[in-house]
Amino acid sequence: MSTVRPSLWHGLLLLATLLLFAFANLYNPLINEDGVLYLLLAERIGSEGLDAAFALFDKPLYSALIAAMHSLLGLPLRQCARLIDAALVCLLVAAFAEFCRLLYRDRSVLPWAALLLLAHPRLNNYFAFVIRDLGYWALLLSSFCLLLRDIATPRVAYLLGWALCTLLAAAFKPEALLFGMLPLALLGTQSGTFGARGRRALGTVAVVAAAMALLTLIGVANPQHLPETVRELPDVPQRLVHEIPAAFNAAAERYASLVLDPYSRDVAALSLAGGLLSILLVKTLNNIGIISFLLLGYALRRGELRLPGANRGAFALMIGCALLLPVLFLCYRQFLDSRYVMPLCLLLLAPTARSLQLLAARAAATGRTRLFVAVVLVVLGTDFALGLNKPKPYLLECSEWLRQNTTTGMRIFSNDKQLIAQTGSPIDLQQVQGAAQLIADRHAPLEDVAYWIIHIKRGQQQLVDDLLEYEDFLTPVQRFENERGDLIVIYRPL
């Protein structure tokens, strides 16, 4: 890194990130289900304003950005979402590399951190998604960078930047507010003279208090413009003490009555806790990936991941907060999406990047740099290819057929919002969600409808039987299926 100009380094990193982002979207062109909802919300914001969006979803910042770009540039909503996602992915990769540099105070880790993240298949799978999580992850890592800068060189500007990034991250996902307590928790780890520590503590408290005051002012002026999670912050202690334990105990009782033998019911809570922790462990290991896990284990075994003393406490608190969130969610809801553990995995990838950098330094000392780089590229490339989510061929085939045979504005009836989104036609979300019932009640629309697009999942025999009642009114035009028995049938009303 010492021989590469910073401007060239950032340019190459930006180019590599954009190329991978483009590849992810070309490889999997189907818009995800959550993405359809975000685009529908953006459409509503454009036509009815932000207040209307809050009536549907209390965290509409991401959709509001899409709507604003659509209004400014006149591009389709989906393309606006892609542009925003591309910018967020670039920020995420740059922030992760910078976080690793600041954490270990070593510029040599930069290229290895960037390579590790860019070649990470689980993260790349999300590059093709239209999701607000990208903004949450990118801004959260940016806030961590500013916090580490403040630890190294205390400045109010860094704390203000940290507060801004944390609040913006919370606008994407309110969970970021938990990390907002980090500077206060770190006050006890400060070094220096008593006067310097006092000034730093005063500045930290002032910035955190200002951020909290801003949230309070927004809440007082227009309560509906705060996410429900933020509005309910005063109730957090009650939820921690009562609601989450009550939800866990109720789940343990269901587990005891439905699964366990009567002689084992007295250990139902312990058994459930073990199962939930197993879910967390599996999700975390799956997100990290086998290559990164082996690198992390190797470095831990050799004791090579020591952090500078001032950063040690900060990193431990970050890990603790990132771990606490999925644990609480598991206890409350008893399920966990892989996205919920991504902040924890991103933090754990930092020592993994350090491990890769130290191995590279060892290879350089023996004159085997080229061999090492070649091996790393082959291993990470293989892991990347094997770890990418494979698009379902029958969905891609259907999507291509719809692209060629439908036009924007056609009236489409379907039980799958993803497939309607591929046509560019208006989506009646209530109708899509109730399509199966409309078919069963024989109230499904036929007049002025260009196509029916019916997605029949394996085991939906009732839907198949209900469709038989429409044989005299529909002509099958095309069908797409997979080896599991999932089927898409496209009909044209007579």
PATISE-375336 format. One record per residue (C-alpha): residue number from 1; residue in three letters; chain; y, x, z. Coordinates in Angstrom, 3 decimals. Example, Ala and Ser with C-alpha at 12.3 -4.5 7.8 and 13.67 -1.06 7.14 Angstrom:
2
(1; ALA; A; (-4.500; 12.300; 7.800))
(2; SER; A; (-1.060; 13.670; 7.140))
! end
This chain:
494
(1; MET; A; (0.000; 0.000; 0.000))
(2; SER; A; (2.350; 2.907; 0.630))
(3; THR; A; (2.401; 3.695; -3.119))
(4; VAL; A; (3.103; 0.099; -4.210))
(5; ARG; A; (6.644; -1.255; -4.160))
(6; PRO; A; (6.976; -4.416; -2.025))
(7; SER; A; (8.427; -6.351; -4.970))
(8; LEU; A; (5.452; -5.422; -7.167))
(9; TRP; A; (3.019; -6.252; -4.367))
(10; HIS; A; (4.525; -9.703; -3.838))
(11; GLY; A; (4.625; -10.325; -7.586))
(12; LEU; A; (0.949; -9.448; -8.004))
(13; LEU; A; (0.020; -11.574; -4.995))
(14; LEU; A; (1.971; -14.535; -6.387))
(15; LEU; A; (0.336; -14.165; -9.808))
(16; ALA; A; (-3.184; -13.905; -8.367))
(17; THR; A; (-2.615; -16.948; -6.153))
(18; LEU; A; (-1.291; -19.090; -8.996))
(19; LEU; A; (-4.174; -18.068; -11.268))
(20; LEU; A; (-6.724; -19.071; -8.630))
(21; PHE; A; (-4.864; -22.313; -7.963))
(22; ALA; A; (-4.929; -23.127; -11.684))
(23; PHE; A; (-8.630; -22.257; -11.868))
(24; ALA; A; (-9.436; -24.543; -8.916))
(25; ASN; A; (-7.667; -27.481; -10.546))
(26; LEU; A; (-9.235; -26.893; -13.954))
(27; TYR; A; (-12.667; -26.463; -12.402))
(28; ASN; A; (-12.372; -29.721; -10.469))
(29; PRO; A; (-9.853; -32.000; -12.233))
(30; LEU; A; (-10.782; -35.129; -10.266))
(31; ILE; A; (-8.200; -36.160; -7.715))
(32; ASN; A; (-9.609; -36.547; -4.206))
(33; GLU; A; (-9.634; -39.936; -2.457))
(34; ASP; A; (-6.962; -38.962; 0.079))
(35; GLY; A; (-4.892; -37.665; -2.820))
(36; VAL; A; (-4.886; -41.108; -4.436))
(37; LEU; A; (-3.465; -42.559; -1.226))
(38; TYR; A; (-0.732; -39.899; -1.025))
(39; LEU; A; (0.284; -40.608; -4.627))
(40; LEU; A; (0.345; -44.360; -4.002))
(41; LEU; A; (2.547; -43.729; -0.980))
(42; ALA; A; (4.852; -41.520; -3.071))
(43; GLU; A; (5.103; -44.304; -5.650))
(44; ARG; A; (6.072; -46.763; -2.938))
(45; ILE; A; (8.685; -44.366; -1.538))
(46; GLY; A; (10.211; -44.064; -5.009))
(47; SER; A; (10.449; -47.817; -5.476))
(48; GLU; A; (11.104; -49.112; -1.954))
(49; GLY; A; (12.410; -46.158; 0.065))
(50; LEU; A; (11.153; -44.108; 2.993))
(51; ASP; A; (11.212; -46.947; 5.518))
(52; ALA; A; (8.630; -48.831; 3.460))
(53; ALA; A; (6.385; -45.761; 3.537))
(54; PHE; A; (6.488; -45.593; 7.329))
(55; ALA; A; (5.157; -49.147; 7.401))
(56; LEU; A; (1.982; -47.865; 5.716))
(57; PHE; A; (1.604; -44.344; 7.083))
(58; ASP; A; (3.465; -42.654; 9.928))
(59; LYS; A; (3.335; -39.132; 8.422))
(60; PRO; A; (4.807; -39.541; 4.914))
(61; LEU; A; (6.598; -36.167; 4.525))
(62; TYR; A; (4.124; -34.885; 1.943))
(63; SER; A; (4.384; -38.062; -0.128))
(64; ALA; A; (8.169; -38.039; 0.291))
(65; LEU; A; (8.300; -34.526; -1.207))
(66; ILE; A; (6.203; -35.716; -4.152))
(67; ALA; A; (8.512; -38.709; -4.658))
(68; ALA; A; (11.617; -36.508; -4.437))
(69; MET; A; (10.294; -34.073; -7.046))
(70; HIS; A; (9.298; -36.988; -9.286))
(71; SER; A; (12.835; -38.355; -9.038))
(72; LEU; A; (14.381; -34.932; -9.659))
(73; LEU; A; (12.195; -33.684; -12.527))
(74; GLY; A; (10.846; -36.899; -14.002))
(75; LEU; A; (7.308; -35.518; -14.070))
(76; PRO; A; (4.256; -37.687; -13.294))
(77; LEU; A; (3.526; -37.973; -9.585))
(78; ARG; A; (0.265; -36.094; -9.925))
(79; GLN; A; (1.956; -33.114; -11.591))
(80; CYS; A; (4.639; -33.114; -8.893))
(81; ALA; A; (1.910; -32.975; -6.253))
(82; ARG; A; (0.329; -30.012; -8.039))
(83; LEU; A; (3.641; -28.129; -8.106))
(84; ILE; A; (4.180; -28.714; -4.389))
(85; ASP; A; (0.604; -27.707; -3.605))
(86; ALA; A; (0.982; -24.530; -5.686))
(87; ALA; A; (4.067; -23.539; -3.682))
(88; LEU; A; (2.296; -24.286; -0.390))
(89; VAL; A; (-0.779; -22.275; -1.408))
(90; CYS; A; (1.435; -19.297; -2.325))
(91; LEU; A; (3.141; -19.551; 1.066))
(92; LEU; A; (-0.236; -19.825; 2.800))
(93; VAL; A; (-1.665; -16.679; 1.196))
(94; ALA; A; (1.524; -14.656; 1.724))
(95; ALA; A; (1.828; -15.840; 5.339))
(96; PHE; A; (-1.795; -14.957; 6.090))
(97; ALA; A; (-1.428; -11.425; 4.711))
(98; GLU; A; (1.817; -10.940; 6.639))
(99; PHE; A; (0.240; -12.373; 9.798))
(100; CYS; A; (-2.548; -9.778; 9.605))
(101; ARG; A; (0.014; -6.989; 9.108))
(102; LEU; A; (2.095; -8.101; 12.081))
(103; LEU; A; (-0.953; -8.713; 14.269))
(104; TYR; A; (-2.318; -5.184; 13.776))
(105; ARG; A; (1.039; -3.542; 12.958))
(106; ASP; A; (-0.519; -1.821; 9.974))
(107; ARG; A; (0.529; -2.347; 6.341))
(108; SER; A; (-2.831; -1.054; 5.138))
(109; VAL; A; (-4.440; -4.384; 6.010))
(110; LEU; A; (-2.252; -6.337; 3.553))
(111; PRO; A; (-4.307; -6.036; 0.328))
(112; TRP; A; (-7.592; -6.628; 2.134))
(113; ALA; A; (-6.237; -9.705; 3.914))
(114; ALA; A; (-4.967; -11.125; 0.629))
(115; LEU; A; (-8.236; -10.355; -1.169))
(116; LEU; A; (-10.316; -11.917; 1.597))
(117; LEU; A; (-8.326; -15.151; 1.573))
(118; LEU; A; (-8.061; -15.444; -2.209))
(119; ALA; A; (-11.814; -14.914; -2.569))
(120; HIS; A; (-12.657; -17.341; 0.221))
(121; PRO; A; (-14.583; -20.199; -1.443))
(122; ARG; A; (-14.143; -22.780; 1.340))
(123; LEU; A; (-10.369; -22.461; 1.211))
(124; ASN; A; (-10.342; -22.412; -2.590))
(125; ASN; A; (-12.171; -25.737; -2.556))
(126; TYR; A; (-9.047; -27.263; -1.006))
(127; PHE; A; (-6.761; -25.800; -3.689))
(128; ALA; A; (-7.826; -28.648; -6.001))
(129; PHE; A; (-7.120; -31.296; -3.347))
(130; VAL; A; (-3.926; -33.294; -3.009))
(131; ILE; A; (-3.656; -33.013; 0.784))
(132; ARG; A; (-0.950; -32.470; 3.385))
(133; ASP; A; (-3.144; -29.963; 5.239))
(134; LEU; A; (-2.004; -27.186; 2.886))
(135; GLY; A; (1.550; -27.593; 4.186))
(136; TYR; A; (0.327; -27.678; 7.775))
(137; TRP; A; (-1.693; -24.467; 7.422))
(138; ALA; A; (1.009; -22.599; 5.489))
(139; LEU; A; (3.842; -23.474; 7.867))
(140; LEU; A; (1.699; -22.923; 10.959))
(141; LEU; A; (0.847; -19.383; 9.824))
(142; SER; A; (4.520; -18.823; 8.977))
(143; SER; A; (5.454; -19.830; 12.525))
(144; PHE; A; (2.857; -17.389; 13.882))
(145; CYS; A; (4.414; -14.602; 11.794))
(146; LEU; A; (7.859; -15.289; 13.221))
(147; LEU; A; (6.448; -15.421; 16.745))
(148; LEU; A; (4.802; -12.009; 16.291))
(149; ARG; A; (8.079; -10.646; 14.916))
(150; ASP; A; (9.864; -11.912; 18.011))
(151; ILE; A; (7.261; -10.257; 20.241))
(152; ALA; A; (7.795; -6.929; 18.464))
(153; THR; A; (11.603; -7.205; 18.209))
(154; PRO; A; (13.079; -10.049; 20.281))
(155; ARG; A; (15.692; -11.947; 18.294))
(156; VAL; A; (16.960; -15.494; 18.551))
(157; ALA; A; (16.792; -15.747; 14.740))
(158; TYR; A; (13.024; -15.251; 14.851))
(159; LEU; A; (12.650; -17.917; 17.527))
(160; LEU; A; (14.793; -20.338; 15.545))
(161; GLY; A; (12.677; -19.666; 12.469))
(162; TRP; A; (9.539; -20.189; 14.547))
(163; ALA; A; (10.873; -23.528; 15.846))
(164; LEU; A; (11.798; -24.684; 12.336))
(165; CYS; A; (8.383; -23.780; 10.889))
(166; THR; A; (6.593; -25.444; 13.809))
(167; LEU; A; (8.586; -28.662; 13.415))
(168; LEU; A; (7.991; -28.693; 9.654))
(169; ALA; A; (4.277; -28.079; 10.216))
(170; ALA; A; (4.296; -30.976; 12.693))
(171; ALA; A; (5.921; -33.173; 10.046))
(172; PHE; A; (2.802; -32.560; 7.939))
(173; LYS; A; (0.391; -32.837; 10.891))
(174; PRO; A; (1.684; -33.483; 14.442))
(175; GLU; A; (-1.091; -31.313; 15.930))
(176; ALA; A; (1.209; -28.359; 15.258))
(177; LEU; A; (3.260; -29.365; 18.303))
(178; LEU; A; (0.494; -28.053; 20.557))
(179; PHE; A; (1.277; -24.570; 19.231))
(180; GLY; A; (4.929; -25.220; 20.084))
(181; MET; A; (4.227; -24.239; 23.666))
(182; LEU; A; (3.143; -20.703; 22.721))
(183; PRO; A; (6.498; -18.952; 23.357))
(184; LEU; A; (6.733; -20.493; 26.824))
(185; ALA; A; (3.152; -19.481; 27.619))
(186; LEU; A; (3.947; -15.905; 26.564))
(187; LEU; A; (6.949; -15.499; 28.867))
(188; GLY; A; (4.775; -14.008; 31.587))
(189; THR; A; (3.509; -11.248; 29.277))
(190; GLN; A; (6.939; -9.789; 28.478))
(191; SER; A; (7.718; -6.148; 29.100))
(192; GLY; A; (11.040; -4.385; 29.620))
(193; THR; A; (13.742; -4.449; 32.248))
(194; PHE; A; (14.352; -7.462; 34.428))
(195; GLY; A; (17.607; -8.234; 32.626))
(196; ALA; A; (15.998; -7.994; 29.181))
(197; ARG; A; (13.129; -10.227; 30.247))
(198; GLY; A; (15.581; -12.737; 31.686))
(199; ARG; A; (17.653; -12.871; 28.492))
(200; ARG; A; (14.522; -13.267; 26.397))
(201; ALA; A; (13.192; -16.027; 28.648))
(202; LEU; A; (16.534; -17.832; 28.495))
(203; GLY; A; (16.592; -17.640; 24.686))
(204; THR; A; (13.002; -18.849; 24.420))
(205; VAL; A; (13.551; -21.807; 26.735))
(206; ALA; A; (16.781; -22.698; 24.910))
(207; VAL; A; (15.114; -22.729; 21.478))
(208; VAL; A; (12.107; -24.766; 22.668))
(209; ALA; A; (14.426; -27.185; 24.478))
(210; ALA; A; (16.564; -27.548; 21.338))
(211; ALA; A; (13.474; -28.373; 19.264))
(212; MET; A; (12.380; -30.974; 21.818))
(213; ALA; A; (15.906; -32.408; 21.932))
(214; LEU; A; (15.893; -32.755; 18.134))
(215; LEU; A; (12.646; -34.725; 18.266))
(216; THR; A; (14.099; -36.906; 21.023))
(217; LEU; A; (17.273; -37.617; 19.032))
(218; ILE; A; (15.250; -38.630; 15.975))
(219; GLY; A; (13.104; -40.849; 18.152))
(220; VAL; A; (16.107; -42.544; 19.764))
(221; ALA; A; (17.997; -42.986; 16.479))
(222; ASN; A; (15.047; -44.249; 14.440))
(223; PRO; A; (11.724; -44.404; 16.307))
(224; GLN; A; (9.694; -45.416; 13.255))
(225; HIS; A; (10.601; -42.108; 11.583))
(226; LEU; A; (8.522; -40.244; 14.142))
(227; PRO; A; (4.757; -40.016; 13.610))
(228; GLU; A; (2.793; -42.190; 16.009))
(229; THR; A; (1.269; -39.030; 17.502))
(230; VAL; A; (4.744; -37.768; 18.451))
(231; ARG; A; (5.893; -41.153; 19.770))
(232; GLU; A; (2.868; -41.165; 22.046))
(233; LEU; A; (3.455; -37.674; 23.496))
(234; PRO; A; (4.430; -39.115; 26.915))
(235; ASP; A; (0.978; -40.730; 27.009))
(236; VAL; A; (-0.875; -37.452; 26.376))
(237; PRO; A; (-1.641; -36.751; 30.071))
(238; GLN; A; (-3.118; -40.243; 30.446))
(239; ARG; A; (-5.242; -39.776; 27.318))
(240; LEU; A; (-6.513; -36.410; 28.489))
(241; VAL; A; (-7.391; -37.763; 31.918))
(242; HIS; A; (-8.642; -41.238; 30.999))
(243; GLU; A; (-9.096; -42.125; 27.298))
(244; ILE; A; (-10.911; -39.014; 26.032))
(245; PRO; A; (-13.359; -38.895; 28.993))
(246; ALA; A; (-13.891; -42.664; 28.632))
(247; ALA; A; (-14.652; -42.312; 24.907))
(248; PHE; A; (-17.054; -39.450; 25.619))
(249; ASN; A; (-18.819; -41.392; 28.386))
(250; ALA; A; (-19.165; -44.446; 26.131))
(251; ALA; A; (-20.696; -42.271; 23.419))
(252; ALA; A; (-23.069; -40.726; 25.966))
(253; GLU; A; (-24.188; -44.201; 27.051))
(254; ARG; A; (-24.870; -45.224; 23.439))
(255; TYR; A; (-26.754; -41.975; 22.900))
(256; ALA; A; (-28.831; -42.568; 26.036))
(257; SER; A; (-29.748; -46.144; 25.118))
(258; LEU; A; (-30.367; -45.658; 21.379))
(259; VAL; A; (-31.815; -42.144; 21.093))
(260; LEU; A; (-33.119; -40.666; 24.336))
(261; ASP; A; (-36.291; -41.512; 26.172))
(262; PRO; A; (-35.570; -43.378; 29.448))
(263; TYR; A; (-36.735; -40.330; 31.410))
(264; SER; A; (-34.045; -38.191; 29.741))
(265; ARG; A; (-31.091; -40.524; 30.077))
(266; ASP; A; (-29.723; -38.750; 33.139))
(267; VAL; A; (-28.896; -35.724; 30.950))
(268; ALA; A; (-27.370; -37.773; 28.110))
(269; ALA; A; (-23.844; -36.437; 28.682))
(270; LEU; A; (-25.036; -32.832; 28.751))
(271; SER; A; (-27.180; -33.376; 25.658))
(272; LEU; A; (-24.301; -35.024; 23.784))
(273; ALA; A; (-21.923; -32.212; 24.753))
(274; GLY; A; (-24.392; -29.659; 23.418))
(275; GLY; A; (-24.729; -31.583; 20.176))
(276; LEU; A; (-20.966; -31.870; 19.723))
(277; LEU; A; (-20.478; -28.162; 20.384))
(278; SER; A; (-23.189; -27.477; 17.810))
(279; ILE; A; (-21.182; -29.496; 15.290))
(280; LEU; A; (-18.117; -27.392; 16.073))
(281; LEU; A; (-20.090; -24.161; 15.758))
(282; VAL; A; (-21.704; -25.154; 12.450))
(283; LYS; A; (-18.418; -26.353; 10.947))
(284; THR; A; (-16.651; -23.159; 12.034))
(285; LEU; A; (-19.357; -20.820; 10.746))
(286; ASN; A; (-19.579; -22.741; 7.487))
(287; ASN; A; (-15.813; -22.522; 6.998))
(288; ILE; A; (-15.702; -18.818; 7.810))
(289; GLY; A; (-18.608; -18.040; 5.493))
(290; ILE; A; (-21.525; -15.655; 5.844))
(291; ILE; A; (-19.714; -12.600; 4.436))
(292; SER; A; (-16.721; -12.924; 6.755))
(293; PHE; A; (-19.019; -13.676; 9.686))
(294; LEU; A; (-21.008; -10.476; 9.068))
(295; LEU; A; (-17.816; -8.425; 8.741))
(296; LEU; A; (-16.472; -9.901; 11.962))
(297; GLY; A; (-19.730; -9.286; 13.822))
(298; TYR; A; (-19.934; -5.697; 12.567))
(299; ALA; A; (-16.428; -4.865; 13.738))
(300; LEU; A; (-16.896; -6.555; 17.111))
(301; ARG; A; (-20.095; -4.598; 17.664))
(302; ARG; A; (-18.280; -1.327; 16.986))
(303; GLY; A; (-15.288; -2.318; 19.116))
(304; GLU; A; (-12.830; -1.690; 16.292))
(305; LEU; A; (-10.686; -4.807; 16.529))
(306; ARG; A; (-8.382; -3.892; 19.404))
(307; LEU; A; (-4.940; -5.432; 19.115))
(308; PRO; A; (-1.642; -3.890; 20.202))
(309; GLY; A; (-1.156; -4.903; 23.824))
(310; ALA; A; (1.810; -7.209; 23.216))
(311; ASN; A; (-0.075; -9.164; 20.547))
(312; ARG; A; (-3.282; -9.547; 22.513))
(313; GLY; A; (-2.117; -12.446; 24.666))
(314; ALA; A; (-0.436; -14.222; 21.750))
(315; PHE; A; (-3.572; -14.080; 19.600))
(316; ALA; A; (-5.762; -15.301; 22.471))
(317; LEU; A; (-3.454; -18.285; 23.027))
(318; MET; A; (-3.433; -19.089; 19.299))
(319; ILE; A; (-7.234; -19.056; 19.259))
(320; GLY; A; (-7.313; -21.200; 22.401))
(321; CYS; A; (-4.994; -23.849; 20.927))
(322; ALA; A; (-6.845; -23.850; 17.596))
(323; LEU; A; (-10.129; -24.328; 19.481))
(324; LEU; A; (-8.829; -26.983; 21.879))
(325; LEU; A; (-7.774; -29.405; 19.134))
(326; PRO; A; (-11.218; -29.865; 17.499))
(327; VAL; A; (-12.932; -29.951; 20.913))
(328; LEU; A; (-10.713; -32.825; 22.070))
(329; PHE; A; (-11.168; -34.632; 18.760))
(330; LEU; A; (-14.947; -34.260; 18.977))
(331; CYS; A; (-15.011; -35.669; 22.492))
(332; TYR; A; (-12.828; -38.600; 21.424))
(333; ARG; A; (-14.321; -39.483; 18.022))
(334; GLN; A; (-17.708; -37.654; 17.917))
(335; PHE; A; (-17.223; -36.353; 14.377))
(336; LEU; A; (-15.376; -33.428; 12.830))
(337; ASP; A; (-14.109; -32.812; 9.314))
(338; SER; A; (-14.133; -29.211; 8.101))
(339; ARG; A; (-10.351; -29.330; 7.649))
(340; TYR; A; (-9.871; -29.773; 11.402))
(341; VAL; A; (-11.279; -26.308; 12.155))
(342; MET; A; (-9.455; -24.499; 9.335))
(343; PRO; A; (-6.604; -23.193; 11.589))
(344; LEU; A; (-9.247; -21.645; 13.867))
(345; CYS; A; (-11.040; -20.147; 10.865))
(346; LEU; A; (-7.823; -18.714; 9.422))
(347; LEU; A; (-7.142; -16.995; 12.738))
(348; LEU; A; (-10.687; -15.597; 12.854))
(349; LEU; A; (-10.307; -14.278; 9.306))
(350; ALA; A; (-7.543; -11.945; 10.524))
(351; PRO; A; (-9.922; -9.613; 12.429))
(352; THR; A; (-12.318; -9.964; 9.494))
(353; ALA; A; (-9.631; -8.579; 7.181))
(354; ARG; A; (-9.061; -5.764; 9.671))
(355; SER; A; (-12.771; -4.991; 9.589))
(356; LEU; A; (-12.676; -4.793; 5.789))
(357; GLN; A; (-9.657; -2.495; 5.926))
(358; LEU; A; (-11.342; -0.137; 8.407))
(359; LEU; A; (-14.447; 0.024; 6.232))
(360; ALA; A; (-12.207; 0.864; 3.268))
(361; ALA; A; (-10.562; 3.656; 5.264))
(362; ARG; A; (-13.974; 5.040; 6.160))
(363; ALA; A; (-14.997; 4.948; 2.486))
(364; ALA; A; (-11.769; 6.701; 1.485))
(365; ALA; A; (-12.448; 9.464; 4.000))
(366; THR; A; (-15.743; 10.211; 2.234))
(367; GLY; A; (-14.290; 9.945; -1.274))
(368; ARG; A; (-16.065; 6.680; -2.109))
(369; THR; A; (-13.087; 4.371; -2.525))
(370; ARG; A; (-13.963; 3.222; -6.055))
(371; LEU; A; (-17.555; 2.520; -5.120))
(372; PHE; A; (-16.449; 0.595; -2.035))
(373; VAL; A; (-13.942; -1.506; -3.989))
(374; ALA; A; (-16.568; -2.271; -6.638))
(375; VAL; A; (-19.105; -3.352; -4.016))
(376; VAL; A; (-16.529; -5.521; -2.228))
(377; LEU; A; (-15.489; -7.222; -5.466))
(378; VAL; A; (-19.109; -7.932; -6.424))
(379; VAL; A; (-20.028; -9.265; -2.965))
(380; LEU; A; (-16.919; -11.416; -2.564))
(381; GLY; A; (-17.148; -12.594; -6.168))
(382; THR; A; (-20.767; -13.657; -5.694))
(383; ASP; A; (-19.918; -15.444; -2.446))
(384; PHE; A; (-16.990; -17.128; -4.206))
(385; ALA; A; (-19.166; -18.372; -7.069))
(386; LEU; A; (-21.913; -19.643; -4.770))
(387; GLY; A; (-19.562; -21.234; -2.240))
(388; LEU; A; (-17.395; -23.320; -4.559))
(389; ASN; A; (-18.015; -27.050; -4.480))
(390; LYS; A; (-19.636; -28.029; -7.748))
(391; PRO; A; (-17.980; -31.057; -9.393))
(392; LYS; A; (-20.419; -33.889; -9.974))
(393; PRO; A; (-21.196; -33.889; -13.714))
(394; TYR; A; (-21.455; -37.660; -14.029))
(395; LEU; A; (-17.997; -38.076; -12.478))
(396; LEU; A; (-16.543; -35.474; -14.845))
(397; GLU; A; (-18.175; -37.152; -17.849))
(398; CYS; A; (-16.814; -40.524; -16.781))
(399; SER; A; (-13.369; -39.029; -16.196))
(400; GLU; A; (-13.336; -37.522; -19.686))
(401; TRP; A; (-14.430; -40.822; -21.252))
(402; LEU; A; (-11.678; -42.677; -19.412))
(403; ARG; A; (-9.107; -40.116; -20.516))
(404; GLN; A; (-10.062; -40.668; -24.149))
(405; ASN; A; (-10.510; -44.448; -24.085))
(406; THR; A; (-7.814; -45.784; -21.781))
(407; THR; A; (-4.039; -45.782; -21.873))
(408; THR; A; (-1.501; -45.812; -19.076))
(409; GLY; A; (-0.680; -49.330; -17.988))
(410; MET; A; (-4.036; -50.890; -18.830))
(411; ARG; A; (-5.235; -53.366; -16.225))
(412; ILE; A; (-8.429; -51.981; -14.707))
(413; PHE; A; (-10.729; -53.583; -12.148))
(414; SER; A; (-12.797; -51.125; -10.110))
(415; ASN; A; (-14.307; -50.407; -6.729))
(416; ASP; A; (-13.388; -46.691; -7.005))
(417; LYS; A; (-9.753; -45.627; -6.682))
(418; GLN; A; (-10.522; -42.082; -7.862))
(419; LEU; A; (-11.709; -43.352; -11.225))
(420; ILE; A; (-8.762; -45.728; -11.677))
(421; ALA; A; (-6.459; -42.797; -10.922))
(422; GLN; A; (-7.952; -40.948; -13.900))
(423; THR; A; (-6.719; -43.721; -16.219))
(424; GLY; A; (-3.121; -43.633; -15.028))
(425; SER; A; (-3.235; -47.396; -14.553))
(426; PRO; A; (-1.666; -49.165; -11.560))
(427; ILE; A; (-3.905; -49.237; -8.490))
(428; ASP; A; (-4.142; -52.339; -6.328))
(429; LEU; A; (-5.547; -50.672; -3.225))
(430; GLN; A; (-6.397; -53.938; -1.494))
(431; GLN; A; (-8.287; -55.125; -4.566))
(432; VAL; A; (-10.194; -51.823; -4.870))
(433; GLN; A; (-11.236; -51.895; -1.229))
(434; GLY; A; (-12.373; -55.509; -1.510))
(435; ALA; A; (-13.912; -55.238; -4.986))
(436; ALA; A; (-17.513; -55.619; -3.817))
(437; GLN; A; (-16.656; -58.789; -1.918))
(438; LEU; A; (-14.709; -60.188; -4.882))
(439; ILE; A; (-17.753; -59.610; -7.093))
(440; ALA; A; (-20.068; -61.217; -4.537))
(441; ASP; A; (-17.774; -64.259; -4.227))
(442; ARG; A; (-17.431; -64.478; -8.031))
(443; HIS; A; (-13.665; -64.102; -7.733))
(444; ALA; A; (-13.403; -60.780; -9.575))
(445; PRO; A; (-10.698; -60.853; -12.296))
(446; LEU; A; (-11.737; -61.178; -15.939))
(447; GLU; A; (-8.634; -62.344; -17.808))
(448; ASP; A; (-6.257; -59.663; -19.135))
(449; VAL; A; (-8.519; -56.924; -17.750))
(450; ALA; A; (-9.278; -54.088; -20.164))
(451; TYR; A; (-12.265; -52.612; -18.315))
(452; TRP; A; (-14.377; -52.969; -15.227))
(453; ILE; A; (-15.314; -49.576; -13.760))
(454; ILE; A; (-18.051; -50.113; -11.192))
(455; HIS; A; (-19.377; -47.200; -9.144))
(456; ILE; A; (-22.812; -48.072; -7.754))
(457; LYS; A; (-23.985; -45.654; -5.075))
(458; ARG; A; (-27.654; -45.138; -4.352))
(459; GLY; A; (-28.982; -47.967; -2.197))
(460; GLN; A; (-26.312; -50.532; -3.171))
(461; GLN; A; (-28.866; -53.023; -4.471))
(462; GLN; A; (-26.772; -55.987; -3.353))
(463; LEU; A; (-23.954; -54.901; -5.665))
(464; VAL; A; (-26.443; -54.591; -8.547))
(465; ASP; A; (-27.725; -58.109; -7.860))
(466; ASP; A; (-24.195; -59.525; -7.658))
(467; LEU; A; (-23.290; -57.975; -11.017))
(468; LEU; A; (-26.155; -59.852; -12.676))
(469; GLU; A; (-24.154; -63.050; -12.149))
(470; TYR; A; (-21.536; -61.697; -14.595))
(471; GLU; A; (-23.920; -60.941; -17.483))
(472; ASP; A; (-22.426; -63.719; -19.622))
(473; PHE; A; (-18.876; -62.484; -19.070))
(474; LEU; A; (-19.180; -58.695; -19.429))
(475; THR; A; (-20.370; -56.273; -22.084))
(476; PRO; A; (-21.629; -52.866; -20.866))
(477; VAL; A; (-19.731; -50.168; -22.761))
(478; GLN; A; (-20.814; -46.924; -21.148))
(479; ARG; A; (-22.818; -45.664; -18.197))
(480; PHE; A; (-22.953; -42.364; -16.339))
(481; GLU; A; (-25.510; -41.449; -13.702))
(482; ASN; A; (-26.902; -38.537; -11.730))
(483; GLU; A; (-30.352; -37.546; -10.570))
(484; ARG; A; (-29.795; -39.095; -7.115))
(485; GLY; A; (-29.494; -42.570; -8.567))
(486; ASP; A; (-25.705; -42.934; -8.338))
(487; LEU; A; (-24.379; -44.837; -11.339))
(488; ILE; A; (-21.061; -45.704; -12.975))
(489; VAL; A; (-21.069; -48.612; -15.408))
(490; ILE; A; (-18.049; -49.434; -17.558))
(491; TYR; A; (-17.824; -53.022; -18.752))
(492; ARG; A; (-15.487; -54.802; -21.137))
(493; PRO; A; (-14.767; -58.450; -20.248))
(494; LEU; A; (-15.594; -60.854; -23.087))
! end
